Amino acid sequence: MIVPLHTHIYKLPMMRYFSIRGGRGYSGIMNGIYLPISRVHVRTFSQALIKKAEEPKNGSKKVSDIVKMKNGIWTIPNILTISRIACAPFIGHYIITQNFTPAICLFVYSCITDFLDGYLARSYKMRSVAGTVLDPMADKILMMTTTAALCIPSGPQIIPLGVAALIFGRDFLLGLSATYFRYASMKHTYGKVTWNSYWDIFHYPSAEVKPTRISKWNTFVQMIYVGMGVVLLIINNSVDEDDEKQMAFREKFQNAFTLMGYLVSVTTIWSGASYIHNKDAFRYLNKVK
């Protein structure tokens, strides 16, 4: 066999090769066969082998990423969610003590992080089982704390008791349901339930919570409603009663706040009923053997 000067003989075990035959290129896999190839081909093959050797075997990196996505705790979305939970008691305290400026600032921060944690989790694949529990929990803590501060007699009391009762009643019933489903899902996933493991949702995730669409809209409407309530308090404290334009604006804003309360009542009832008919809102995790 005559070999050109620019070509050498190399033995390539299980390597993809490329050559020219009859003016056409073709590729394939050869095992332990001597092939006439050029130095350029050898360099290309060597680079491919190095890259292949650096890749994790059996998709270990991909598997670890999936495990981290499912069981990760201290992700950026979860940290934002936890910070929103921490802000809730301060918002309630500032409302009751009539420090409305820091109250509205913390409330706006909570609304922004509520959007941001979901966006980051979806866009950058940082979803976690703990996050599916923490996010709706943070929304409920924020709404219940703010609603309580806006309706109790010792506070501003601008949210009617009927609207507040609907909000509290829905969340109370969902909380009771979550208590039962947590126990049932722990039994399903781990086979047993202890006091410590029951409350440790970070290390013992047992279910994935998926809010219904109307529930998401209800949370959005409720946030607008209580946010308008805090703004209304700021307007009431800063308006000049001798200024007719300011008084007219306050009256219009008060009417809009009242109408929003009716809308919140409807969405609250609707979202509560949606969990009864939606079987995909709560899903057990696979059993741990």
DRENMIKE-817303 format. One record per residue (C-alpha): x, y, z; residue in three letters; residue number from 1. Coordinates in steps of 0.5 Angstrom, whole numbers, plus 2048, in hexadecimal, padded with zeros to 3 digits. Last residue first. Layout:
REM DRENMIKE-817303
R   px   py   pz   aa    i
R    X    Y    Z  ala  NUM
...
REM end
This chain:
REM DRENMIKE-817303
R   px   py   pz   aa    i
R  7B6  806  863  lys  289
R  7B4  80E  862  val  288
R  7AD  80E  85F  lys  287
R  7AC  813  859  asn  286
R  7A9  81A  85B  leu  285
R  7A2  81B  85C  tyr  284
R  79E  820  858  arg  283
R  79A  825  85A  phe  282
R  796  82A  855  ala  281
R  796  825  850  asp  280
R  78F  822  853  lys  279
R  78B  829  852  asn  278
R  784  829  854  his  277
R  785  82A  85B  ile  276
R  78B  82F  85A  tyr  275
R  786  833  855  ser  274
R  781  834  85B  ala  273
R  786  839  85F  gly  272
R  788  83C  858  ser  271
R  781  83E  857  trp  270
R  77F  841  85E  ile  269
R  785  845  85E  thr  268
R  784  847  857  thr  267
R  77D  84A  859  val  266
R  77F  84D  85F  ser  265
R  785  850  85C  val  264
R  781  854  857  leu  263
R  77C  856  85C  tyr  262
R  782  859  860  gly  261
R  785  85C  859  met  260
R  77E  860  859  leu  259
R  77F  863  860  thr  258
R  786  865  85E  phe  257
R  784  869  858  ala  256
R  77F  86C  85C  asn  255
R  784  86F  861  gln  254
R  789  871  85B  phe  253
R  783  875  858  lys  252
R  782  878  85F  glu  251
R  789  87A  860  arg  250
R  789  87D  859  phe  249
R  783  881  85A  ala  248
R  786  883  861  met  247
R  78D  885  85E  gln  246
R  789  889  858  lys  245
R  785  88D  85E  glu  244
R  78B  88F  862  asp  243
R  789  891  869  asp  242
R  789  88A  86B  glu  241
R  791  88A  869  asp  240
R  792  883  868  val  239
R  799  880  86C  ser  238
R  796  87B  871  asn  237
R  790  879  86D  asn  236
R  795  878  867  ile  235
R  79A  874  86B  ile  234
R  794  86F  86D  leu  233
R  791  86E  866  leu  232
R  798  86C  864  val  231
R  798  867  869  val  230
R  791  864  867  gly  229
R  793  865  860  met  228
R  799  860  861  gly  227
R  794  85B  865  val  226
R  790  85B  85F  tyr  225
R  795  85A  85A  ile  224
R  798  855  85E  met  223
R  791  851  85E  gln  222
R  790  852  856  val  221
R  797  84F  855  phe  220
R  796  849  85A  thr  219
R  78F  848  857  asn  218
R  792  848  850  trp  217
R  797  842  853  lys  216
R  791  83E  856  ser  215
R  78D  83F  84F  ile  214
R  793  83B  84C  arg  213
R  793  836  851  thr  212
R  799  835  855  pro  211
R  79E  82F  854  lys  210
R  7A0  82C  85B  val  209
R  7A6  827  85B  glu  208
R  7A6  822  860  ala  207
R  7AA  81E  865  ser  206
R  7B0  822  866  pro  205
R  7B4  820  86C  tyr  204
R  7BA  824  86D  his  203
R  7B7  82B  86B  phe  202
R  7B0  829  86E  ile  201
R  7B2  828  875  asp  200
R  7AC  828  878  trp  199
R  7AA  821  877  tyr  198
R  7B1  81F  878  ser  197
R  7B2  821  87F  asn  196
R  7AB  81E  882  trp  195
R  7AC  818  87E  thr  194
R  7A8  815  878  val  193
R  7A9  80E  875  lys  192
R  7A9  80B  86E  gly  191
R  7AE  810  86B  tyr  190
R  7AA  812  865  thr  189
R  7A3  810  866  his  188
R  7A3  811  86E  lys  187
R  7A6  818  86D  met  186
R  7A1  819  868  ser  185
R  79B  818  86C  ala  184
R  79E  81C  872  tyr  183
R  79F  822  86D  arg  182
R  798  821  86A  phe  181
R  795  821  871  tyr  180
R  798  828  873  thr  179
R  798  82B  86C  ala  178
R  790  82A  86C  ser  177
R  790  82D  873  leu  176
R  794  833  870  gly  175
R  78F  833  86A  leu  174
R  789  834  86F  leu  173
R  78D  839  873  phe  172
R  78F  83D  86C  asp  171
R  788  83D  86A  arg  170
R  785  83F  870  gly  169
R  78A  845  871  phe  168
R  789  848  86A  ile  167
R  781  847  86B  leu  166
R  781  84A  872  ala  165
R  785  850  870  ala  164
R  780  852  86B  val  163
R  77B  851  870  gly  162
R  77F  855  875  leu  161
R  77F  85B  870  pro  160
R  786  85D  86F  ile  159
R  787  864  871  ile  158
R  789  863  878  gln  157
R  78E  868  87A  pro  156
R  791  863  87F  gly  155
R  78E  862  886  ser  154
R  788  860  883  pro  153
R  78B  85A  87F  ile  152
R  78A  85B  877  cys  151
R  790  85E  874  leu  150
R  795  85A  879  ala  149
R  792  854  878  ala  148
R  792  854  870  thr  147
R  799  856  870  thr  146
R  79B  850  875  thr  145
R  796  84B  871  met  144
R  798  84D  86A  met  143
R  7A0  84D  86C  leu  142
R  79F  846  86F  ile  141
R  79B  843  869  lys  140
R  7A0  846  864  asp  139
R  7A6  843  868  ala  138
R  7A2  83C  869  met  137
R  7A1  83C  861  pro  136
R  7A8  83D  860  asp  135
R  7AB  839  865  leu  134
R  7A8  832  863  val  133
R  7A9  832  85C  thr  132
R  7B0  835  85E  gly  131
R  7B2  82F  862  ala  130
R  7B1  82A  85C  val  129
R  7B6  82E  858  ser  128
R  7B6  833  852  arg  127
R  7BC  836  850  met  126
R  7BC  834  849  lys  125
R  7BE  83B  847  tyr  124
R  7B8  83E  843  ser  123
R  7B3  83A  848  arg  122
R  7B6  83B  84F  ala  121
R  7B9  842  84D  leu  120
R  7B2  845  84B  tyr  119
R  7AE  842  851  gly  118
R  7B3  845  855  asp  117
R  7B2  84C  852  leu  116
R  7AB  84C  852  phe  115
R  7AA  84B  859  asp  114
R  7B1  84F  85A  thr  113
R  7AD  855  857  ile  112
R  7A7  855  85B  cys  111
R  7AB  854  862  ser  110
R  7AF  85A  860  tyr  109
R  7A9  85E  85F  val  108
R  7A6  85C  866  phe  107
R  7AD  85E  869  leu  106
R  7AC  865  866  cys  105
R  7A5  865  868  ile  104
R  7A6  864  86F  ala  103
R  7AC  868  86F  pro  102
R  7A8  86E  86D  thr  101
R  7A2  86C  871  phe  100
R  7A5  86D  878  asn   99
R  79E  86D  87B  gln   98
R  79F  868  881  thr   97
R  79B  863  87E  ile   96
R  79D  864  877  ile   95
R  7A5  863  87A  tyr   94
R  7A3  85D  87E  his   93
R  7A0  859  878  gly   92
R  7A5  85B  873  ile   91
R  7AB  859  878  phe   90
R  7A7  852  879  pro   89
R  7A7  851  872  ala   88
R  7AE  853  870  cys   87
R  7B1  84C  873  ala   86
R  7AC  848  86E  ile   85
R  7AF  84C  868  arg   84
R  7B6  84B  86A  ser   83
R  7B4  843  86A  ile   82
R  7B2  844  863  thr   81
R  7B8  848  860  leu   80
R  7BC  842  864  ile   79
R  7B8  83D  860  asn   78
R  7B9  840  859  pro   77
R  7C0  841  85A  ile   76
R  7C1  83A  85C  thr   75
R  7C3  838  863  trp   74
R  7BE  832  863  ile   73
R  7C0  82D  85E  gly   72
R  7BC  826  85D  asn   71
R  7B9  826  856  lys   70
R  7BE  82B  853  met   69
R  7C4  828  856  lys   68
R  7C2  821  855  val   67
R  7C1  823  84D  ile   66
R  7C7  826  84D  asp   65
R  7CB  820  850  ser   64
R  7C7  81C  84B  val   63
R  7CA  820  845  lys   62
R  7D1  820  848  lys   61
R  7D1  819  849  ser   60
R  7CF  818  841  gly   59
R  7D2  811  841  asn   58
R  7D9  813  841  lys   57
R  7DB  81A  842  pro   56
R  7DE  81E  83C  glu   55
R  7E5  81F  83D  glu   54
R  7E7  819  839  ala   53
R  7E2  81B  833  lys   52
R  7E6  822  833  lys   51
R  7ED  81E  833  ile   50
R  7EA  819  82D  leu   49
R  7E8  81F  829  ala   48
R  7EE  823  829  gln   47
R  7F2  81C  828  ser   46
R  7ED  81B  822  phe   45
R  7EE  822  81F  thr   44
R  7F6  822  820  arg   43
R  7F6  81B  81C  val   42
R  7F2  81D  817  his   41
R  7F7  823  816  val   40
R  7FD  81E  816  arg   39
R  7F9  81B  810  ser   38
R  7F6  814  810  ile   37
R  7F7  80D  80D  pro   36
R  7F3  808  811  leu   35
R  7F6  802  815  tyr   34
R  7F0  7FF  818  ile   33
R  7EF  7FE  820  gly   32
R  7E7  800  820  asn   31
R  7E5  804  81B  met   30
R  7DF  808  81B  ile   29
R  7DC  80C  815  gly   28
R  7DC  812  811  ser   27
R  7DC  814  80A  tyr   26
R  7DF  819  805  gly   25
R  7DE  818  7FD  arg   24
R  7E3  819  7F8  gly   23
R  7E4  812  7F6  gly   22
R  7E6  811  7FE  arg   21
R  7E7  816  802  ile   20
R  7E8  815  80A  ser   19
R  7E5  816  810  phe   18
R  7E6  812  817  tyr   17
R  7E2  811  81D  arg   16
R  7E6  80D  822  met   15
R  7E5  807  825  met   14
R  7ED  805  826  pro   13
R  7F1  809  821  leu   12
R  7F7  806  81E  lys   11
R  7FB  80B  81A  tyr   10
R  7FF  80B  813  ile    9
R  802  811  811  his    8
R  800  816  80B  thr    7
R  803  81C  808  his    6
R  808  818  805  leu    5
R  803  814  801  pro    4
R  802  80C  803  val    3
R  803  807  7FE  ile    2
R  800  800  800  met    1
REM end
